[in-house]
Amino acid sequence: MFDIKKELKRLPKLPGVYLMKDNDKNVIYVGKAKNLKNRVNSYFNKNHDNLKTKTLVSNIKEFEYIITSTEVESLILECTLIKEYYPKYNILFKDGKTYPYIKITIKEDYPRIMKVRKIINDKNKYFGPYTSEYMIKNVIELINKIYKLRTCKKNIEKMKQNKERPCLNYYIGKCIGPCRIDLDKEEYDKAIKEIIDILNGNTKDLIKELEEKMYEASKNLEFEKANDFKIKIESLRQINEKQNMVMNKIVDEDIINIYMKNNLASIEIFFIREGKIIKRENHIIDNVEFEEEKEILISFMNQYYNYKKIIPKEIILPFELENKELIKEFLFSLKGNKVKINTYIKGRKKELLNLVKKNAKESLQNYISIKDLKKKAKEDLFISFKEVLDLNIIPNRIEAYDISHIQGVDSVGSMVVYENGKKSKKEYRRFKIKSHDGIDDYLSMSEIIERRFNNKKLKLPDLILLDGGQTHFNIINKLLLDMNINIPVFGMYKDDKHKTKGLVGKDIRIDLDKKTAIYKFIASIQEEVHRFAIDYHRSLRTDKIKKSKLDEIEGVGQKRKINLLIEFKSIENISRATIEDLSKVEGMNKKIAKNVYEFFNKN
């Protein structure tokens, strides 16, 4: 058992990161410290005025720590761990958008060029990040137009040894064909070196060299060759232009400001490049009731720049930071160059700070309005749900059930759960049918309902939905009454095109209007429970097909294996079948049927 008092005494007086954990060992807070002993002890050795800190401390059941060499290292590690764990009590930057990079796979004998979203430590060459998808696409296309690099992942040396023919890309002029025996590897390596120079912005010497070759070819009346050099020169100049446009955008300054209201913070960033506002971003952070603006902004900045990796020369903030030098050092470690952090009390930049705050306020007001509209729409949906189905309460928790099998083989059941209109995936359940073999959806549904409601640990729903019509409803409704469970239940039935049509219950049948919110919600539930059942059935079927005695029989491949299992339901039934019965199965013949029969009877 973790003894907090003993562990506090063991803490070192070194920089590092600490992770606070709750009773279930979930990480609920990540923090950094210049002195781990002093910082972590401060949580437990004094009374806190801040309600959030009080609540955090009351939930800490254990902690762990990681020592770092410097305070900057602890700041980098803190950002990484926050991103990994998303702790409940940290200020969280949530953003799915990443900027692209150009990657050259120099670790391969014949490198490729491609667009990627992430830098990994694989010793390949990366360029970027780039703020424009369109620009990066054009640069890669132009490079491939000039150098015709390979795009396949084939083993080139093996292809050369086996004297394999190049693929279609070579014959249509889209690939230089490094798999050709007559291609010198040095020629390919030279092309890669030139591409790296281009992406580093060093095109001047290359263009000069090509111009000389172009003039030489013209003098020798080799006009076609001269034209090829001319096309290369024009393409290189285009790449150079695009590279400069992209590179120039990753310079200059970011202006950041914050506006807070209703337990929410709105952080607005204006990106100023070459004196012009080229774009803006807004980020809403929730649960900040007991946080200060400075604390929120610092935490956001650290996570944002650690994540995005696009760092300007200057960052302008609405106030001075106490630990400015540490953050500058942190940004330097990410960028490789010095970064200024400033605030302004007058002039154009002060006006821009005010403008950014105004936009932050506007964004938050819009967010609250949209949130309120969505909340009202959801409330209206569930009120109408209650009225249409004549329920006593609004159904905040809904459970839906479905069965999946192929001709009775590997019957499974699924349960999906919706809480307040949202999927609660952690409460989804899967059931492998145990009570019978063969096709009986009603018996299968009865089994999973009985097993589910005998599990007293699960919270009871306000509404039960079944994938099936009137008969399904009748059987399950009776079963629930026999179990003394008084929960409204409805069957979801479909039309001839296998699309959701409506609901059926006791003495009630409701055809839903496809334009209504209720219809869309019910249809999404029916689709989700069906998907979840099929996914489970497919995984069981795949496991069974992968590991089977049938694999040992000559002439029985995957298709025949599947057909035999579908027809006979189990390996045991296949082992008892006659040659005549086996040969009737789709894809089988007398010879293979005899192989199957003899395999089981000899063994």
C-alpha positions as CSV (number, residue, x, y, z in Angstrom):
1,M,0.0,0.0,0.0
2,F,1.3,3.5,-0.9
3,D,2.2,5.5,2.2
4,I,2.1,9.2,1.2
5,K,3.9,10.4,4.3
6,K,6.9,8.1,3.8
7,E,7.1,8.8,0.1
8,L,7.1,12.6,0.7
9,K,10.2,12.2,2.8
10,R,12.0,10.3,0.0
11,L,11.5,13.0,-2.6
12,P,14.7,14.4,-4.0
13,K,15.5,18.2,-4.1
14,L,15.9,18.0,-7.9
15,P,14.0,19.3,-10.9
16,G,11.5,16.9,-12.4
17,V,7.8,16.1,-13.1
18,Y,5.3,14.6,-10.7
19,L,2.1,12.6,-11.5
20,M,-0.7,12.6,-9.0
21,K,-3.0,9.5,-9.0
22,D,-6.4,8.7,-7.7
23,N,-7.8,5.5,-6.0
24,D,-8.0,3.7,-9.4
25,K,-4.4,4.7,-10.2
26,N,-5.6,7.1,-12.9
27,V,-3.3,10.1,-13.4
28,I,-5.3,13.1,-12.4
29,Y,-2.7,15.8,-12.4
30,V,0.8,16.4,-13.9
31,G,3.1,19.1,-12.7
32,K,6.7,20.3,-13.0
33,A,9.0,21.4,-10.3
34,K,12.4,23.0,-9.9
35,N,12.6,21.2,-6.5
36,L,10.4,18.1,-6.4
37,K,10.6,17.7,-2.6
38,N,9.4,21.3,-1.9
39,R,6.7,21.4,-4.6
40,V,5.1,18.0,-3.9
41,N,5.2,18.5,-0.1
42,S,3.4,21.9,-0.5
43,Y,0.2,20.1,-1.6
44,F,0.0,18.2,1.7
45,N,1.6,20.6,4.2
46,K,-0.7,23.6,4.0
47,N,-4.3,24.6,3.7
48,H,-5.3,25.7,0.2
49,D,-7.7,28.6,-0.5
50,N,-8.3,27.4,-4.1
51,L,-11.2,25.0,-4.2
52,K,-9.8,23.2,-7.3
53,T,-6.5,22.5,-5.4
54,K,-8.4,21.4,-2.3
55,T,-10.5,18.9,-4.5
56,L,-7.3,17.7,-6.2
57,V,-5.5,17.0,-2.9
58,S,-8.5,15.2,-1.5
59,N,-8.4,12.8,-4.5
60,I,-4.6,12.1,-4.4
61,K,-4.0,8.5,-3.2
62,E,-0.5,8.1,-4.5
63,F,2.1,9.8,-6.7
64,E,5.2,9.1,-8.8
65,Y,7.9,11.4,-10.1
66,I,10.5,11.6,-12.9
67,I,13.8,13.4,-12.3
68,T,15.1,15.6,-15.1
69,S,18.5,17.3,-15.7
70,T,17.0,20.8,-15.9
71,E,13.9,22.8,-15.3
72,V,13.4,23.2,-19.1
73,E,13.5,19.4,-19.5
74,S,10.8,19.1,-16.8
75,L,8.7,21.6,-18.8
76,I,9.0,19.6,-22.0
77,L,8.2,16.4,-20.2
78,E,5.2,17.9,-18.4
79,C,3.7,18.9,-21.8
80,T,4.3,15.4,-23.2
81,L,2.7,13.7,-20.2
82,I,-0.3,16.0,-20.2
83,K,-0.9,15.1,-23.8
84,E,-0.5,11.4,-23.0
85,Y,-2.8,11.2,-19.9
86,Y,-5.2,14.2,-20.3
87,P,-5.4,14.6,-16.5
88,K,-8.6,15.7,-15.0
89,Y,-7.2,18.7,-13.0
90,N,-4.8,20.1,-15.6
91,I,-5.6,22.9,-18.0
92,L,-5.9,21.0,-21.3
93,F,-5.1,22.1,-24.9
94,K,-7.3,20.0,-27.2
95,D,-6.6,20.2,-30.9
96,G,-6.7,17.5,-33.6
97,K,-5.1,19.7,-36.2
98,T,-1.5,19.0,-37.1
99,Y,0.7,20.6,-39.8
100,P,2.4,18.6,-42.5
101,Y,6.1,17.9,-43.1
102,I,8.0,16.7,-46.2
103,K,9.9,13.5,-45.4
104,I,12.7,12.0,-47.5
105,T,13.4,8.3,-46.5
106,I,17.2,8.6,-46.6
107,K,17.5,5.4,-44.5
108,E,16.3,3.4,-47.6
109,D,18.8,2.6,-50.4
110,Y,16.5,4.3,-52.9
111,P,14.7,7.1,-50.9
112,R,11.2,8.3,-51.5
113,I,9.6,11.7,-50.9
114,M,6.2,12.0,-49.1
115,K,4.0,14.2,-47.0
116,V,3.7,13.2,-43.3
117,R,1.9,14.6,-40.2
118,K,4.4,13.6,-37.6
119,I,8.2,13.6,-37.0
120,I,9.4,10.3,-35.6
121,N,12.9,9.4,-34.6
122,D,13.7,7.1,-37.6
123,K,16.8,9.0,-38.8
124,N,15.1,10.1,-42.0
125,K,15.1,13.7,-43.3
126,Y,12.2,16.0,-42.4
127,F,11.4,19.5,-43.7
128,G,8.7,21.8,-42.3
129,P,6.3,22.1,-40.7
130,Y,4.3,23.8,-43.5
131,T,1.1,25.9,-42.9
132,S,-0.3,25.2,-46.4
133,E,-1.5,21.8,-47.6
134,Y,-1.8,23.2,-51.1
135,M,1.9,24.4,-51.1
136,I,3.3,21.2,-49.9
137,K,1.3,19.2,-52.4
138,N,2.7,21.4,-55.2
139,V,6.3,21.2,-54.0
140,I,6.2,17.4,-53.9
141,E,4.5,17.2,-57.3
142,L,7.1,19.5,-58.9
143,I,10.0,17.5,-57.4
144,N,8.5,14.3,-58.7
145,K,8.1,15.9,-62.1
146,I,11.8,16.8,-62.2
147,Y,13.4,13.7,-60.6
148,K,10.7,11.0,-61.0
149,L,11.5,9.3,-57.7
150,R,10.0,5.9,-56.9
151,T,6.8,5.7,-54.9
152,C,6.7,1.9,-54.3
153,K,8.0,0.1,-51.2
154,K,9.6,-2.8,-53.1
155,N,13.0,-4.2,-52.3
156,I,14.9,-2.7,-55.2
157,E,18.1,-4.8,-54.9
158,K,16.1,-8.0,-54.7
159,M,14.2,-7.0,-57.9
160,K,17.6,-6.3,-59.6
161,Q,18.9,-9.7,-58.6
162,N,15.8,-11.5,-59.8
163,K,15.9,-9.3,-63.0
164,E,12.3,-8.3,-62.6
165,R,10.8,-5.8,-65.0
166,P,10.0,-2.3,-63.8
167,C,6.4,-1.4,-63.0
168,L,4.0,0.6,-65.1
169,N,5.1,4.0,-63.6
170,Y,8.5,3.6,-65.3
171,Y,7.0,2.9,-68.7
172,I,4.6,5.9,-68.5
173,G,7.5,8.2,-67.5
174,K,6.4,8.7,-63.8
175,C,9.4,6.9,-62.2
176,I,13.1,6.8,-63.1
177,G,13.1,3.0,-62.6
178,P,15.7,2.4,-59.9
179,C,14.9,-1.3,-60.2
180,R,16.5,-1.4,-63.7
181,I,19.8,-3.2,-63.8
182,D,21.3,-0.4,-66.0
183,L,20.5,2.4,-63.5
184,D,23.5,3.6,-61.6
185,K,22.7,4.1,-57.9
186,E,25.0,7.1,-57.8
187,E,22.6,8.8,-60.3
188,Y,19.7,8.3,-57.8
189,D,21.7,9.4,-54.8
190,K,22.8,12.6,-56.7
191,A,19.1,13.3,-57.3
192,I,18.3,12.9,-53.6
193,K,21.2,15.3,-52.7
194,E,19.8,17.9,-55.1
195,I,16.3,17.5,-53.6
196,I,17.6,18.1,-50.1
197,D,19.4,21.2,-51.3
198,I,16.2,22.4,-52.9
199,L,14.1,21.9,-49.7
200,N,16.8,23.7,-47.8
201,G,16.4,26.6,-50.2
202,N,19.7,26.2,-52.0
203,T,18.6,26.3,-55.6
204,K,20.9,29.1,-57.0
205,D,23.9,26.9,-57.8
206,L,21.7,24.1,-59.2
207,I,19.8,26.5,-61.5
208,K,23.1,28.0,-62.7
209,E,24.5,24.5,-63.5
210,L,21.3,23.6,-65.4
211,E,21.4,26.9,-67.4
212,E,25.0,26.1,-68.5
213,K,24.0,22.6,-69.6
214,M,21.0,24.1,-71.4
215,Y,23.2,26.6,-73.4
216,E,25.7,23.8,-74.1
217,A,23.0,21.5,-75.5
218,S,21.6,24.4,-77.7
219,K,25.1,25.0,-79.1
220,N,25.3,21.4,-80.0
221,L,21.9,21.6,-81.7
222,E,20.5,19.1,-79.1
223,F,17.2,21.1,-78.8
224,E,15.2,18.4,-77.1
225,K,17.8,18.0,-74.4
226,A,18.0,21.8,-74.0
227,N,14.2,21.9,-73.6
228,D,14.4,19.3,-70.8
229,F,16.9,21.5,-68.9
230,K,14.6,24.5,-69.5
231,I,11.6,22.7,-68.0
232,K,13.7,21.7,-65.0
233,I,14.9,25.3,-64.5
234,E,11.3,26.6,-64.6
235,S,10.1,23.9,-62.2
236,L,12.9,24.7,-59.8
237,R,12.1,28.4,-59.8
238,Q,8.4,27.5,-59.0
239,I,9.6,25.3,-56.1
240,N,11.8,28.1,-54.9
241,E,8.8,30.6,-55.0
242,K,6.6,28.2,-53.2
243,Q,9.3,27.3,-50.6
244,N,9.8,31.0,-49.9
245,M,6.1,31.6,-49.5
246,V,5.8,28.7,-47.0
247,M,9.0,29.6,-45.2
248,N,8.1,33.3,-44.8
249,K,4.8,32.3,-43.2
250,I,6.7,30.6,-40.3
251,V,8.3,33.8,-39.2
252,D,7.4,37.1,-37.4
253,E,4.9,37.2,-34.5
254,D,2.0,35.6,-32.8
255,I,-0.4,37.7,-30.7
256,I,-2.2,35.9,-27.9
257,N,-5.0,37.1,-25.6
258,I,-7.6,35.6,-23.3
259,Y,-11.2,36.2,-22.3
260,M,-13.0,34.3,-19.5
261,K,-16.7,33.8,-18.7
262,N,-19.0,31.1,-17.3
263,N,-16.2,28.7,-16.2
264,L,-14.8,28.9,-19.8
265,A,-11.7,30.5,-21.2
266,S,-11.4,31.6,-24.8
267,I,-7.8,31.9,-26.1
268,E,-7.4,33.8,-29.4
269,I,-4.2,33.8,-31.5
270,F,-3.5,36.2,-34.4
271,F,-0.6,35.1,-36.7
272,I,1.2,38.1,-38.1
273,R,3.5,37.4,-41.1
274,E,5.4,40.1,-42.9
275,G,3.3,42.7,-41.2
276,K,-0.1,41.1,-42.2
277,I,-2.6,39.1,-40.3
278,I,-2.6,35.8,-42.3
279,K,-4.9,33.8,-40.0
280,R,-6.4,33.4,-36.6
281,E,-7.2,30.5,-34.2
282,N,-9.5,30.2,-31.3
283,H,-9.3,27.6,-28.5
284,I,-12.0,27.1,-25.8
285,I,-10.9,25.6,-22.5
286,D,-13.5,24.5,-20.0
287,N,-13.5,24.0,-16.2
288,V,-11.4,27.0,-15.4
289,E,-13.6,28.5,-12.7
290,F,-10.8,28.6,-10.1
291,E,-7.9,29.3,-12.4
292,E,-6.2,32.7,-13.1
293,E,-5.7,34.1,-16.6
294,K,-1.9,34.0,-16.4
295,E,-1.9,30.3,-15.2
296,I,-4.3,29.3,-18.0
297,L,-2.3,31.2,-20.7
298,I,1.1,29.9,-19.7
299,S,-0.2,26.3,-19.5
300,F,-1.9,26.7,-22.9
301,M,1.2,28.3,-24.5
302,N,3.5,25.5,-23.3
303,Q,1.3,22.7,-24.6
304,Y,0.4,24.6,-27.8
305,Y,3.9,25.3,-29.0
306,N,5.2,21.9,-27.9
307,Y,2.4,20.3,-29.9
308,K,2.4,22.5,-33.0
309,K,6.2,23.1,-33.3
310,I,5.5,26.2,-35.4
311,I,7.2,29.0,-33.3
312,P,7.5,32.6,-34.4
313,K,10.3,35.1,-33.7
314,E,8.1,37.0,-31.2
315,I,5.1,36.1,-29.1
316,I,3.1,39.1,-27.8
317,L,1.0,38.6,-24.6
318,P,-1.4,40.8,-22.6
319,F,0.8,40.7,-19.4
320,E,4.3,40.0,-18.2
321,L,5.2,36.4,-17.2
322,E,7.0,35.7,-13.9
323,N,8.9,32.7,-15.4
324,K,9.5,34.3,-18.8
325,E,13.2,33.3,-19.0
326,L,12.3,29.6,-18.4
327,I,9.6,29.7,-21.1
328,K,12.0,31.4,-23.5
329,E,14.5,28.7,-22.9
330,F,11.8,26.1,-23.4
331,L,10.8,27.6,-26.8
332,F,14.5,27.9,-27.8
333,S,14.8,24.1,-27.2
334,L,11.9,23.5,-29.6
335,K,12.8,26.1,-32.3
336,G,16.6,26.1,-32.2
337,N,16.5,30.0,-32.2
338,K,15.8,32.7,-29.7
339,V,12.2,33.7,-29.2
340,K,11.1,37.1,-27.8
341,I,8.1,37.2,-25.4
342,N,6.8,40.8,-25.0
343,T,3.8,42.8,-23.8
344,Y,3.0,46.4,-25.0
345,I,1.1,49.1,-23.1
346,K,0.7,51.5,-26.0
347,G,1.0,51.8,-29.8
348,R,0.0,49.5,-32.7
349,K,0.7,46.3,-30.9
350,K,-1.4,47.3,-27.9
351,E,-4.2,48.0,-30.3
352,L,-3.7,44.5,-31.8
353,L,-3.8,42.9,-28.3
354,N,-7.1,44.6,-27.7
355,L,-8.4,43.4,-31.1
356,V,-7.3,39.8,-30.3
357,K,-9.2,40.1,-26.9
358,K,-12.3,41.4,-28.7
359,N,-12.2,38.4,-31.0
360,A,-11.6,36.0,-28.1
361,K,-14.8,37.5,-26.4
362,E,-16.8,37.2,-29.6
363,S,-15.7,33.5,-30.1
364,L,-16.7,32.6,-26.6
365,Q,-20.1,34.3,-26.9
366,N,-20.7,32.4,-30.1
367,Y,-19.5,29.1,-28.5
368,I,-21.9,29.6,-25.5
369,S,-24.8,30.5,-27.9
370,I,-24.2,27.4,-30.0
371,K,-23.8,25.2,-26.9
372,D,-27.1,26.6,-25.5
373,L,-28.8,25.9,-28.8
374,K,-27.5,22.3,-28.9
375,K,-28.5,21.8,-25.3
376,K,-32.1,23.1,-26.1
377,A,-32.3,20.9,-29.2
378,K,-31.3,17.9,-27.1
379,E,-33.8,18.8,-24.4
380,D,-36.5,19.2,-27.0
381,L,-35.6,15.8,-28.5
382,F,-35.9,14.0,-25.2
383,I,-39.1,15.8,-24.3
384,S,-40.7,14.8,-27.6
385,F,-39.2,11.3,-27.1
386,K,-41.1,11.1,-23.8
387,E,-44.3,12.4,-25.3
388,V,-44.2,10.2,-28.5
389,L,-43.5,7.0,-26.6
390,D,-45.8,8.0,-23.7
391,L,-43.0,7.5,-21.1
392,N,-43.2,8.6,-17.4
393,I,-39.7,10.1,-17.4
394,I,-37.2,11.6,-19.9
395,P,-35.0,8.6,-21.0
396,N,-31.5,9.9,-20.1
397,R,-30.0,6.4,-20.2
398,I,-30.9,4.2,-23.2
399,E,-29.7,0.7,-23.9
400,A,-30.1,-1.0,-27.3
401,Y,-29.6,-4.7,-28.2
402,D,-28.9,-6.7,-31.4
403,I,-27.9,-10.3,-32.5
404,S,-25.5,-11.3,-35.2
405,H,-24.6,-14.6,-36.8
406,I,-24.2,-16.3,-40.2
407,Q,-26.7,-19.1,-40.6
408,G,-26.6,-19.7,-36.9
409,V,-22.8,-20.0,-36.6
410,D,-21.1,-18.1,-33.7
411,S,-24.2,-16.2,-32.6
412,V,-23.4,-13.1,-30.6
413,G,-25.3,-10.3,-28.9
414,S,-24.4,-6.7,-28.4
415,M,-25.5,-3.9,-26.0
416,V,-24.8,-0.3,-26.6
417,V,-25.5,2.5,-24.1
418,Y,-26.4,6.2,-24.6
419,E,-26.2,8.6,-21.7
420,N,-27.9,12.0,-22.2
421,G,-27.9,11.5,-26.0
422,K,-24.2,10.5,-26.2
423,K,-22.5,7.1,-26.7
424,S,-21.1,5.7,-23.5
425,K,-18.7,3.3,-25.0
426,K,-17.1,2.2,-21.8
427,E,-20.5,0.6,-20.9
428,Y,-20.9,-1.3,-24.1
429,R,-21.2,-5.1,-23.6
430,R,-20.7,-8.1,-25.9
431,F,-22.3,-11.6,-25.3
432,K,-21.3,-14.9,-26.9
433,I,-24.5,-17.0,-27.1
434,K,-24.2,-20.1,-24.8
435,S,-27.7,-21.5,-24.5
436,H,-28.1,-23.1,-27.9
437,D,-26.6,-23.6,-31.4
438,G,-28.3,-22.7,-34.7
439,I,-30.7,-20.0,-35.7
440,D,-33.0,-18.6,-33.0
441,D,-32.7,-14.9,-32.7
442,Y,-35.6,-14.8,-30.1
443,L,-33.9,-17.3,-27.8
444,S,-30.5,-15.5,-28.3
445,M,-32.1,-12.1,-27.4
446,S,-33.7,-13.6,-24.4
447,E,-30.4,-15.0,-23.2
448,I,-28.5,-11.7,-23.5
449,I,-31.3,-9.7,-21.8
450,E,-31.4,-12.2,-18.9
451,R,-27.6,-12.2,-18.5
452,R,-27.5,-8.4,-18.6
453,F,-30.2,-7.8,-16.0
454,N,-28.8,-10.4,-13.7
455,N,-25.7,-8.3,-13.5
456,K,-26.6,-6.1,-10.6
457,K,-23.4,-3.9,-11.0
458,L,-24.8,-2.2,-14.1
459,K,-27.0,0.8,-13.8
460,L,-30.6,0.3,-15.0
461,P,-31.7,2.1,-18.1
462,D,-34.7,4.4,-18.6
463,L,-35.5,2.8,-22.0
464,I,-34.7,-0.4,-23.8
465,L,-34.5,-0.7,-27.6
466,L,-34.3,-4.0,-29.5
467,D,-33.3,-4.5,-33.1
468,G,-36.4,-6.4,-34.2
469,G,-40.2,-6.1,-34.7
470,Q,-43.3,-7.1,-32.8
471,T,-42.3,-10.7,-32.0
472,H,-39.0,-9.6,-30.5
473,F,-40.8,-7.0,-28.4
474,N,-43.5,-9.6,-27.2
475,I,-40.9,-12.1,-26.0
476,I,-38.5,-9.7,-24.3
477,N,-41.3,-7.6,-22.7
478,K,-42.7,-10.8,-21.1
479,L,-39.2,-11.9,-20.0
480,L,-38.7,-8.5,-18.3
481,L,-42.1,-8.7,-16.5
482,D,-41.2,-12.3,-15.3
483,M,-38.0,-10.8,-13.9
484,N,-39.9,-8.0,-12.1
485,I,-38.2,-5.4,-14.2
486,N,-40.5,-2.5,-15.1
487,I,-38.6,-0.6,-17.8
488,P,-40.2,0.6,-21.1
489,V,-39.1,-1.5,-24.1
490,F,-39.6,-1.0,-27.8
491,G,-38.6,-2.9,-30.9
492,M,-36.9,-1.0,-33.8
493,Y,-38.2,-2.3,-37.1
494,K,-37.0,-1.6,-40.6
495,D,-38.5,-1.1,-44.1
496,D,-38.0,-3.3,-47.2
497,K,-34.7,-1.5,-47.9
498,H,-33.4,-2.5,-44.5
499,K,-33.5,1.1,-43.2
500,T,-35.0,2.2,-39.9
501,K,-38.7,2.7,-40.1
502,G,-40.2,3.0,-36.7
503,L,-40.8,1.6,-33.2
504,V,-43.2,-1.0,-31.9
505,G,-44.4,-1.5,-28.4
506,K,-47.4,-2.8,-26.4
507,D,-50.5,-1.9,-28.5
508,I,-48.5,0.8,-30.3
509,R,-46.7,1.0,-33.7
510,I,-45.0,4.3,-34.6
511,D,-43.8,5.0,-38.2
512,L,-41.2,7.8,-37.7
513,D,-40.9,10.8,-40.0
514,K,-37.4,10.7,-41.5
515,K,-37.1,14.4,-41.3
516,T,-37.5,14.5,-37.5
517,A,-34.7,14.5,-34.9
518,I,-36.2,11.4,-33.2
519,Y,-35.9,9.4,-36.4
520,K,-32.3,10.4,-36.9
521,F,-31.4,9.6,-33.3
522,I,-33.2,6.1,-33.4
523,A,-31.6,5.3,-36.7
524,S,-28.1,6.2,-35.4
525,I,-28.7,3.9,-32.3
526,Q,-29.9,1.0,-34.5
527,E,-26.9,1.4,-36.8
528,E,-24.5,1.6,-33.9
529,V,-25.8,-1.6,-32.1
530,H,-25.8,-3.4,-35.4
531,R,-22.2,-2.4,-36.2
532,F,-21.0,-3.4,-32.7
533,A,-22.6,-6.9,-33.0
534,I,-21.2,-7.5,-36.5
535,D,-17.7,-6.4,-35.4
536,Y,-17.8,-8.9,-32.5
537,H,-19.1,-11.7,-34.8
538,R,-16.4,-10.9,-37.4
539,S,-13.6,-11.1,-34.8
540,L,-14.8,-14.5,-33.5
541,R,-15.2,-15.8,-37.0
542,T,-11.8,-14.6,-38.0
543,D,-10.2,-16.3,-34.9
544,K,-12.0,-19.5,-35.7
545,I,-11.0,-19.5,-39.3
546,K,-7.4,-18.7,-38.5
547,K,-7.1,-21.6,-36.0
548,S,-8.8,-24.7,-37.3
549,K,-8.1,-28.4,-37.8
550,L,-9.3,-27.9,-41.3
551,D,-6.0,-26.1,-42.1
552,E,-4.3,-29.5,-41.9
553,I,-6.4,-31.0,-44.7
554,E,-5.0,-31.0,-48.2
555,G,-7.2,-29.0,-50.6
556,V,-9.1,-27.1,-47.9
557,G,-8.4,-23.4,-48.3
558,Q,-10.1,-20.4,-46.6
559,K,-13.2,-20.3,-48.8
560,R,-13.9,-24.1,-48.4
561,K,-13.2,-23.8,-44.6
562,I,-15.8,-21.0,-44.2
563,N,-18.4,-22.8,-46.3
564,L,-17.9,-26.0,-44.3
565,L,-18.3,-24.2,-41.0
566,I,-21.4,-22.3,-42.2
567,E,-23.0,-25.6,-43.4
568,F,-22.1,-27.9,-40.4
569,K,-21.9,-25.2,-37.6
570,S,-18.9,-26.9,-35.9
571,I,-15.7,-29.0,-36.4
572,E,-17.4,-31.9,-34.5
573,N,-20.3,-31.9,-37.0
574,I,-17.9,-31.8,-40.0
575,S,-16.0,-34.8,-38.5
576,R,-19.2,-36.9,-38.4
577,A,-20.4,-36.0,-42.0
578,T,-20.4,-38.5,-44.8
579,I,-18.4,-38.0,-48.1
580,E,-21.7,-37.4,-49.9
581,D,-22.8,-34.7,-47.4
582,L,-19.4,-33.0,-47.5
583,S,-19.3,-33.0,-51.4
584,K,-22.6,-31.1,-51.5
585,V,-21.1,-28.1,-49.7
586,E,-20.5,-25.1,-52.0
587,G,-16.9,-25.2,-53.5
588,M,-16.3,-28.8,-52.5
589,N,-15.8,-31.9,-54.8
590,K,-15.6,-35.7,-54.2
591,K,-11.8,-35.7,-54.0
592,I,-11.6,-32.9,-51.3
593,A,-14.7,-34.4,-49.5
594,K,-12.8,-37.7,-49.3
595,N,-9.7,-35.9,-47.9
596,V,-11.9,-34.3,-45.2
597,Y,-13.6,-37.6,-44.4
598,E,-10.4,-39.6,-44.2
599,F,-8.6,-36.9,-42.1
600,F,-11.2,-37.2,-39.3
601,N,-11.9,-41.0,-39.5
602,K,-8.2,-41.9,-39.6
603,N,-7.7,-39.7,-36.6
